[in-house]
Each structure stands twice: as structure tokens, then as C-alpha cells.
Amino acid sequence: MLCTLLLGPALWLLLAVPVQAERAEKQATAEKVRQVAPSERHRDRSGRTRKGKASYYGRRFHGKKMANGEVMKPDSNAAASKTLPVGTVAKVTNLDNNKSDVVVVKDRGPYVPGRIIDVTPKTADRLGMKEEGVAPVAVTPLKLPPKNEAASAPSGKSH
């Protein structure tokens, strides 16, 4: 009986230590994953053309801070994308009229299902989509930022 009483806790320790070590390892791995900016974990760096709908920034976003820290100016070539890294230069083509313009991804969004890019009012004008407000587009990345630049860019929702 004395042997069972002494062996019980020792046996428990032998079994518990590997389980605790495994838990600690899983937590460390999860922490490493969290250290990569969540916004940069799922960025599309493939260079593939994407098709979807574009919209443009409304007045309430004028002068607001974008994900890269700059202020949104309606007469700039800034754009917002959920999938392209901040700093990406891309060509946006309106599929209804074949008009194109070059933008720089400086913000995150749009947060409306089915939309793949938000552009400034100036770009919307150039694309011929300002009247409708939304247009089918093709977004072709022309230049991706270096990985370390994209990962260091601030992220977060601005709208």
C-alpha cells in the first residue's frame, strides 16, 4: 500500500510532464503565428489578376487615416484591398468600358461582400464608374512591395 501511495504521484508526474511540454510547445507555436501581423498572413503575393467589383471611398473617409498611416486624399491614386499587401501598385480596369488606372494599395477594405477594391473618387472618375458607384473590374498587380516592407506596414481597419 505504501508503495502504491508513493508510486501513484510519481507515475502521475511521469505522465503529466510530457503532456504539459506538448501544451507549452503548442502555445509557443501559436504565439509565433500571432507575431506575424494577422493582416499579412493571408496576403495575395501571386501576382494574379483578380476580378470582382470596385467601389469608391465616400466623403466620410476623406481626411481619415489609412492603414499605411497616410491621410486619404480624394484626388490621390490610393486604393484599399483586403488581399493585396499594402504598397502594391496595381492596374484597375473597368470591365464595362475597358478604362484603366494605376493605383497604390494604401488601405484595407472594402468591407462589403463581393467587392475587391475601393478606389478614390479621382480614380473612380478615370474608370468611368463614379455615376454608378460600383463597377466590375480586373485588378492586376504590377509591383509588389518587398515582404519585409509589407509586414512592417501598419494594419487595421480604417473603415
C-alpha positions as CSV (number, residue, x, y, z in Angstrom):
1,M,0.0,0.0,0.0
2,L,2.8,2.4,0.9
3,C,4.4,1.5,-2.5
4,T,1.1,2.4,-4.3
5,L,0.9,5.7,-2.4
6,L,4.4,6.7,-3.3
7,L,4.3,5.3,-6.8
8,G,0.9,7.0,-7.6
9,P,2.2,10.6,-7.5
10,A,5.5,9.6,-9.3
11,L,3.6,7.9,-12.0
12,W,1.3,10.9,-12.4
13,L,4.4,13.1,-12.8
14,L,5.8,10.9,-15.4
15,L,2.6,11.0,-17.4
16,A,1.8,14.7,-16.8
17,V,5.2,16.2,-17.8
18,P,5.1,15.2,-21.5
19,V,1.5,16.4,-21.8
20,Q,2.5,19.8,-20.2
21,A,5.5,20.0,-22.5
22,E,3.3,19.3,-25.5
23,R,0.9,22.0,-24.4
24,A,3.7,24.5,-23.9
25,E,5.1,23.7,-27.4
26,K,1.6,24.2,-29.0
27,Q,1.3,27.6,-27.2
28,A,4.7,28.7,-28.4
29,T,3.8,27.8,-32.0
30,A,0.5,29.7,-31.7
31,E,2.4,32.7,-30.3
32,K,4.8,32.7,-33.2
33,V,1.9,32.6,-35.7
34,R,0.3,35.6,-33.8
35,Q,3.6,37.5,-34.1
36,V,3.2,37.7,-37.9
37,A,0.8,40.5,-38.5
38,P,-2.7,38.9,-38.9
39,S,-3.3,41.3,-41.8
40,E,-0.2,40.0,-43.6
41,R,-0.7,36.2,-43.1
42,H,-3.2,35.9,-45.9
43,R,-1.9,38.5,-48.4
44,D,-2.0,37.5,-52.1
45,R,1.5,37.8,-53.5
46,S,0.8,35.6,-56.5
47,G,0.6,38.5,-59.0
48,R,-2.6,37.0,-60.5
49,T,-5.3,39.2,-61.9
50,R,-8.4,39.2,-59.8
51,K,-11.9,40.1,-61.0
52,G,-14.7,41.4,-58.8
53,K,-16.5,44.7,-58.0
54,A,-14.9,48.0,-57.3
55,S,-16.4,50.8,-55.3
56,Y,-15.0,54.2,-54.2
57,Y,-14.4,56.0,-51.0
58,G,-17.3,58.0,-49.8
59,R,-17.0,61.6,-48.4
60,R,-16.8,60.3,-44.8
61,F,-13.4,58.8,-45.5
62,H,-11.8,61.9,-46.8
63,G,-9.0,63.0,-44.4
64,K,-9.2,59.8,-42.4
65,K,-6.1,57.8,-41.7
66,M,-5.5,54.8,-43.9
67,A,-3.8,51.5,-42.9
68,N,-0.4,52.8,-44.0
69,G,-0.7,55.9,-41.8
70,E,-1.3,58.4,-44.6
71,V,-4.4,60.5,-44.8
72,M,-6.9,59.6,-47.5
73,K,-7.0,62.3,-50.2
74,P,-9.8,62.1,-52.7
75,D,-7.6,63.3,-55.6
76,S,-4.9,60.6,-55.0
77,N,-4.4,57.2,-56.6
78,A,-4.8,55.4,-53.2
79,A,-6.8,52.2,-53.0
80,A,-8.0,49.7,-50.4
81,S,-7.6,45.9,-50.8
82,K,-8.3,43.1,-48.3
83,T,-5.9,40.7,-50.1
84,L,-3.1,42.7,-51.7
85,P,-0.2,43.8,-49.5
86,V,0.0,47.5,-48.6
87,G,2.3,49.1,-51.0
88,T,1.2,47.1,-54.1
89,V,1.0,49.0,-57.3
90,A,-1.9,47.7,-59.4
91,K,-3.7,48.4,-62.6
92,V,-7.5,48.5,-62.2
93,T,-9.6,48.0,-65.4
94,N,-13.3,48.7,-65.6
95,L,-14.7,45.7,-67.4
96,D,-17.7,47.6,-68.6
97,N,-15.8,50.2,-70.6
98,N,-12.2,49.0,-70.6
99,K,-10.9,52.2,-68.9
100,S,-7.9,51.7,-66.6
101,D,-5.9,53.5,-64.0
102,V,-2.9,52.6,-61.8
103,V,-3.4,52.7,-58.0
104,V,-1.3,52.1,-54.9
105,V,-2.8,49.9,-52.1
106,K,-2.5,52.0,-49.0
107,D,-5.6,50.8,-47.0
108,R,-7.6,47.8,-46.1
109,G,-11.1,47.1,-47.3
110,P,-13.6,47.2,-48.8
111,Y,-15.7,45.5,-46.2
112,V,-18.7,44.8,-48.4
113,P,-19.2,41.3,-49.7
114,G,-18.3,40.8,-53.3
115,R,-16.1,43.9,-53.6
116,I,-12.4,43.5,-54.1
117,I,-11.1,47.1,-54.2
118,D,-12.0,50.6,-53.1
119,V,-10.6,53.5,-55.1
120,T,-10.6,57.3,-54.6
121,P,-13.2,59.5,-56.3
122,K,-10.5,60.7,-58.8
123,T,-9.7,57.1,-59.8
124,A,-13.5,56.3,-60.0
125,D,-13.8,59.2,-62.4
126,R,-11.0,57.9,-64.6
127,L,-12.5,54.5,-64.6
128,G,-15.9,55.9,-65.6
129,M,-17.7,54.4,-62.6
130,K,-18.5,57.4,-60.5
131,E,-22.1,57.6,-61.6
132,E,-22.9,54.0,-60.9
133,G,-20.7,53.9,-57.8
134,V,-19.8,50.3,-58.3
135,A,-18.3,48.5,-61.4
136,P,-16.9,45.1,-62.4
137,V,-13.1,45.3,-62.5
138,A,-10.0,43.4,-63.1
139,V,-7.2,44.2,-60.6
140,T,-3.7,43.3,-61.9
141,P,-0.7,43.7,-59.5
142,L,2.1,45.5,-61.4
143,K,4.6,45.7,-58.5
144,L,4.5,44.0,-55.1
145,P,6.4,45.5,-52.1
146,P,9.2,43.5,-50.6
147,K,7.9,41.1,-48.0
148,N,9.6,42.8,-45.1
149,E,8.1,46.2,-46.1
150,A,4.6,44.8,-46.3
151,A,4.9,43.1,-43.0
152,S,6.1,46.2,-41.3
153,A,3.3,48.4,-42.7
154,P,0.7,49.2,-40.0
155,S,-2.5,47.4,-40.5
156,G,-6.0,47.8,-39.3
157,K,-9.5,48.8,-40.4
158,S,-9.9,52.4,-41.2
159,H,-13.5,52.0,-42.4
